[in-house]
Amino acid sequence: MAAKETFIVESEIEYNKPASLPVIVLPTSFKGKHINLYGDSFADAPPVNHVLMRTWVYLLAQLLEVEIYGYGISGAAESTIKHVYEQTLNKERDYTIIFHTLPDRPDTFFNLPALDKKDYQHWESLIENQPTLHLYWSEQAHYKFKNAESLTTDYWVHDIDKEIVNNHMSHKHNIQFAIDVYKILKEKNELVNG
């Protein structure tokens, strides 16, 4: 089965890196729905097909048969991720996935301060009526979002000495992580069921 081309639309987010956001990941079969994905390098979708096709983001798009609009920025802080989310708040989507980073990572893209509890509560109020999945790659103490699904992964820890393909995971773990996310969405959301 040949992969459809990924493409980049005119950049919606201006930041200090030579990349455009979003990167849109297209499924080979399309149900007419899309997910907005935010995060750091764990959510970064490279616009090069031979690399992209080995990421959990691409694999999830294929499993769900949805477009994924990737707003992942390698090295992003929590404040970066929230800022990009706010910039795209009015963009239509059927689902949101937010891949959180280290809570104390400094923002180097927009010169934003670190998030405090009030910032997280504001963020939570913004996603209150949107189906959202929060993903975590760190066991550090994060703000606990209410009324949303969450998943923590440590696959990347097991891949330290192995071939790392993308998103800090081997191809095997990119596949497994896509399946893990798919299972949560299949249980909880009309993206899969409808």
C-alpha positions in Angstrom: 0.0 0.0 0.0 1.6 3.3 -1.1 1.7 6.1 1.4 0.1 9.3 0.5 2.2 12.4 0.6 2.5 14.5 3.7 2.3 18.1 3.1 2.9 21.4 4.8 0.5 24.3 4.5 1.5 27.9 4.8 2.8 28.2 8.3 0.2 29.1 10.9 2.8 29.4 13.7 5.7 31.8 13.5 8.7 30.8 15.6 12.5 30.9 15.5 13.1 27.7 13.5 13.1 27.1 9.8 10.0 24.9 9.8 6.4 25.4 9.0 3.5 24.2 11.2 1.4 22.3 10.9 2.8 19.2 9.2 -0.3 17.4 7.9 -0.1 13.6 8.0 -2.5 12.0 5.5 -3.9 8.5 5.9 -4.1 6.1 2.9 -7.9 5.9 3.6 -9.7 8.9 5.0 -12.8 9.1 7.3 -13.1 12.9 7.0 -11.9 13.6 10.5 -8.7 15.1 11.9 -6.7 15.4 15.1 -4.6 18.3 16.2 -1.3 17.1 17.8 0.8 19.3 20.0 4.0 18.7 21.9 7.8 18.6 21.8 10.0 16.2 19.8 7.9 13.2 20.9 5.0 14.8 18.8 7.2 16.1 16.0 6.1 14.9 12.6 9.0 15.2 10.1 7.9 16.3 6.6 10.1 13.7 4.9 8.0 10.7 4.0 10.6 7.9 4.4 11.2 9.2 7.9 7.6 10.1 8.7 6.3 6.6 7.8 8.3 5.1 10.7 6.8 7.4 13.4 3.9 6.7 15.8 2.2 9.8 14.4 2.0 8.4 10.8 1.0 4.9 12.1 -1.8 6.4 14.2 -3.1 8.3 11.2 -3.3 5.0 9.3 -4.9 3.1 12.2 -7.6 5.8 12.7 -7.9 6.8 9.0 -7.7 10.5 10.0 -5.6 13.4 9.1 -3.2 14.6 11.9 -2.3 18.2 12.0 1.1 18.2 13.7 2.1 21.2 15.8 5.0 19.4 17.6 8.2 21.5 18.1 11.4 19.7 19.0 12.7 21.2 22.3 9.3 22.8 23.2 8.5 23.7 26.8 5.1 23.3 28.3 4.6 27.1 27.8 5.6 26.7 24.1 3.0 23.9 23.7 0.3 25.9 25.4 1.1 28.9 23.3 0.9 27.0 20.0 -2.3 25.4 21.3 -3.8 28.8 22.0 -2.7 30.1 18.5 -4.8 27.3 16.9 -7.7 27.3 19.4 -10.3 28.1 16.7 -9.0 25.5 14.2 -11.6 22.8 13.7 -10.7 19.4 14.9 -12.4 16.2 16.0 -9.8 15.4 18.7 -6.8 16.9 20.4 -3.7 15.1 21.5 -1.2 17.0 23.7 2.2 15.3 24.3 3.6 17.0 27.4 7.3 17.6 28.1 9.3 18.2 31.3 7.4 20.7 33.4 10.6 22.7 34.1 12.0 22.9 30.5 12.5 26.6 29.6 10.9 28.0 26.4 13.4 29.0 23.8 11.0 29.8 21.0 8.7 32.6 22.2 10.6 33.7 25.4 7.6 32.6 27.6 7.8 32.1 31.3 7.3 28.7 32.8 3.7 27.7 33.4 2.3 27.9 36.9 -0.9 26.3 38.3 -3.1 29.2 37.1 -1.7 28.8 33.6 -2.5 25.1 33.6 -6.0 25.8 34.9 -6.5 28.3 32.1 -5.3 25.7 29.6 -7.7 23.2 31.1 -10.6 25.6 30.7 -9.7 26.0 27.0 -9.9 22.2 26.4 -12.9 21.7 28.6 -15.3 20.9 25.8 -12.8 19.2 23.4 -12.1 15.5 23.5 -8.4 15.4 24.5 -5.7 12.9 25.2 -2.7 13.9 27.3 0.5 12.0 26.7 3.5 12.1 28.9 7.1 10.8 28.4 8.3 11.9 31.8 7.3 10.7 35.3 8.0 14.1 36.7 5.1 15.7 38.6 2.8 17.2 36.0 -0.4 19.1 36.4 -3.2 16.6 36.4 -5.8 17.6 33.8 -9.4 16.6 34.7 -12.0 15.2 32.3 -9.4 13.9 29.8 -7.7 10.7 29.1 -3.9 10.4 29.7 -1.1 7.9 29.0 2.5 7.9 30.1 5.1 6.0 28.0 8.6 5.0 28.8 9.4 3.1 25.6 12.1 5.7 24.8 14.0 4.6 28.0 14.3 1.1 26.6 15.6 2.3 23.3 18.7 4.2 24.5 21.2 1.7 22.9 19.0 0.8 19.9 18.3 2.3 16.6 16.3 5.4 17.2 14.1 6.1 14.3 12.0 9.1 15.4 10.3 10.5 18.4 13.1 9.0 20.6 11.8 5.5 19.9 12.7 2.5 17.8 10.4 1.5 15.0 9.1 -1.3 17.1 8.2 1.0 19.9 6.7 3.6 17.5 4.4 0.9 16.4 3.5 -0.2 19.9 2.9 3.4 21.0 0.6 4.0 18.1 -1.3 0.9 19.1 -1.5 2.1 22.7 -2.9 5.5 21.7 -5.3 3.8 19.2 -6.7 1.5 21.9 -7.5 4.5 24.2 -9.2 6.4 21.4 -11.0 3.2 20.3 -12.4 2.8 23.8 -13.3 6.4 24.4 -14.0 8.2 21.1 -16.1 8.4 18.0 -13.0 8.8 15.9 -12.8 5.1 15.7 -16.3 4.0 16.5 -18.2 6.4 14.2 
